[in-house]
Amino acid sequence: MDSGDFQGIVTLILLIAFVGIIWWAYSKRRKPDFDEAANLPFADEEEDEQPNRDQPAASRDAAESRQDKGDKNT
């Protein structure tokens, strides 16, 4: 067996693996899992409170500390 035969066998194995992955990804059994994963970015964001992106973090922290101290001038 020379290197050409070995390369042919490796190519055949990789082709079978590729077809297997495509079959797995497009099977009807996997569709609900992939649909759920596709909707994850639109999930309810209340679980993970994101900081307000309208203000820089430093000014947001300063405003919160002023409110805690009762400073009404700002």
Contact map, one row per residue, 1 for C-alpha under 8 A:
11111100000000000000000000000000000000000000000000000000000000000000000000
11111100000000000000000000000000000000000000000000000000000000000000000000
11111110000000000000000000000000000000000000000000000000000000000000000000
11111111000000000000000000000000000000000000000000000000000000000000000000
11111111100000000000000000000000000000000000000000000000000000000000000000
11111111110000000000000000000000000000000000000000000000000000000000000000
00111111111000000000000000000000000000000000000000000000000000000000000000
00011111111100000000000000000000000000000000000000000000000000000000000000
00001111111110000000000000000000000000000000000000000000000000000000000000
00000111111111000000000000000000000000000000000000000000000000000000000000
00000011111111100000000000000000000000000000000000000000000000000000000000
00000001111111110000000000000000000000000000000000000000000000000000000000
00000000111111111000000000000000000000000000000000000000000000000000000000
00000000011111111100000000000000000000000000000000000000000000000000000000
00000000001111111110000000000000000000000000000000000000000000000000000000
00000000000111111111000000000000000000000000000000000000000000000000000000
00000000000011111111100000000000000000000000000000000000000000000000000000
00000000000001111111110000000000000000000000000000000000000000000000000000
00000000000000111111111000000000000000000000000000000000000000000000000000
00000000000000011111111100000000000000000000000000000000000000000000000000
00000000000000001111111110000000000000000000000000000000000000000000000000
00000000000000000111111111000000000000000000000000000000000000000000000000
00000000000000000011111111100000000000000000000000000000000000000000000000
00000000000000000001111111100100000000000000000000000000000000000000000000
00000000000000000000111111100100000000000000000000000000000000000000000000
00000000000000000000011111110110000000000000000000000000000000000000000000
00000000000000000000001111111110000000000000000000000000000000000000000000
00000000000000000000000001111110000000000000000000000000000000000000000000
00000000000000000000000000111111000000000000000000000000000000000000000000
00000000000000000000000111111111110000000000000000000000000000000000000000
00000000000000000000000001111111111000000000000000000000000000000000000000
00000000000000000000000000001111111100000000000000000000000000000000000000
00000000000000000000000000000111111110000000000000000000000000000000000000
00000000000000000000000000000111111111000000000000000000000000000000000000
00000000000000000000000000000011111111100000000000000000000000000000000000
00000000000000000000000000000001111111110000000000000000000000000000000000
00000000000000000000000000000000111111110000000000000000000000000000000000
00000000000000000000000000000000011111111000000000000000000000000000000000
00000000000000000000000000000000001111111110000000000000000000000000000000
00000000000000000000000000000000000111111110000000000000000000000000000000
00000000000000000000000000000000000001111110000000000000000000000000000000
00000000000000000000000000000000000000111111000000000000000000000000000000
00000000000000000000000000000000000000111111100000000000000000000000000000
00000000000000000000000000000000000000000111111000000000000000000000000000
00000000000000000000000000000000000000000011111111000000000000000000000000
00000000000000000000000000000000000000000001111110000000000000000000000000
00000000000000000000000000000000000000000001111110000000000000000000000000
00000000000000000000000000000000000000000000111111000000000000000000000000
00000000000000000000000000000000000000000000111111100000000000000000000000
00000000000000000000000000000000000000000000100111110000000000000000000000
00000000000000000000000000000000000000000000000011111000000000000000000000
00000000000000000000000000000000000000000000000001111110000000000000000000
00000000000000000000000000000000000000000000000000111111000000000000000000
00000000000000000000000000000000000000000000000000011111000000000000000000
00000000000000000000000000000000000000000000000000011111101100000000000000
00000000000000000000000000000000000000000000000000001111111100000000000000
00000000000000000000000000000000000000000000000000000011111110000000000000
00000000000000000000000000000000000000000000000000000001111111000000000000
00000000000000000000000000000000000000000000000000000011111111100000000000
00000000000000000000000000000000000000000000000000000011111111110000000000
00000000000000000000000000000000000000000000000000000000111111111000000000
00000000000000000000000000000000000000000000000000000000011111111100000000
00000000000000000000000000000000000000000000000000000000001111111110000000
00000000000000000000000000000000000000000000000000000000000111111111000000
00000000000000000000000000000000000000000000000000000000000011111111100000
00000000000000000000000000000000000000000000000000000000000001111111111001
00000000000000000000000000000000000000000000000000000000000000111111111100
00000000000000000000000000000000000000000000000000000000000000011111111000
00000000000000000000000000000000000000000000000000000000000000001111111000
00000000000000000000000000000000000000000000000000000000000000000111111100
00000000000000000000000000000000000000000000000000000000000000000111111111
00000000000000000000000000000000000000000000000000000000000000000010011111
00000000000000000000000000000000000000000000000000000000000000000000001111
00000000000000000000000000000000000000000000000000000000000000000100001111
